[in-house]
Amino acid sequence: QLQLVQSGGGLVQPGGSLTLSCAASGFSLDSYTMSWFRQVPGKEREREGVSCISRSDGSTVYADSVKGRFTISRDNARNTVYLQMNDLKPEDTAKYYCAAGSSSWCLLGVDTFVAHWGQGALVTVSS
């Protein structure tokens, strides 16, 4: 069965950190461009591309709203991609989804080429 399994969401205070993990089962992540998207609860029609790491050369792209605070990485040996989130803000509260796409390069926020989605992980930033 081909799937992405996420872990790592939760409640964190402003200024805190969390790491989201996304492990692939049934396929190799290194064959895909991996992205993180997020959706704010109650605004499910609005999905924001947060970060992306390309399959071609490992180059990364970040949304302006998270640049300098979030880091995407992949561990091909573990078949897992990560999103390290630092200095979290209340506006980062959302459900975060990882996605495996067939494009060779990052297309931040574009879900046209997504072949597999994770189940989502809720991140709540609140004091």
C-alpha positions, 0 to 999 in steps of 0.5 A: 500500500502506497502511503505517507504517514505523518507524525509530530503535530501538537500544541506549542507555545509561541516561540516554541519549536516542533518537527513534523515527520512524513514517512513513506510506505510502499515507495521511495521518497527520493523519486518525488519532489516533497512538499508541505502544505497547510490549511487553517481550520475553518478555511479548508478551501485555502491551502498554502504551500509552506515548503518544498524540496525538489527531487532533482537537486535537493533545492528548497523553497519556502513561503515568505511567511515561514522563511528563516523559521522553517526547514525542510529536509529529507532522509532517504535512508529513512524514507522520511521528510521532515519540517523543522519549525522554529519560532512558531507564531499563532498564525502558524496554527493549521493542519499540515500535510506532506505531499509527494509530487511527480514534478522534477522541481519545486512548484510551491503551493501547486498540487497538480502533480501531487501523487500522494498525501499524508493524513495531516497533522494539527499544529496549534500555537497558543499560550 
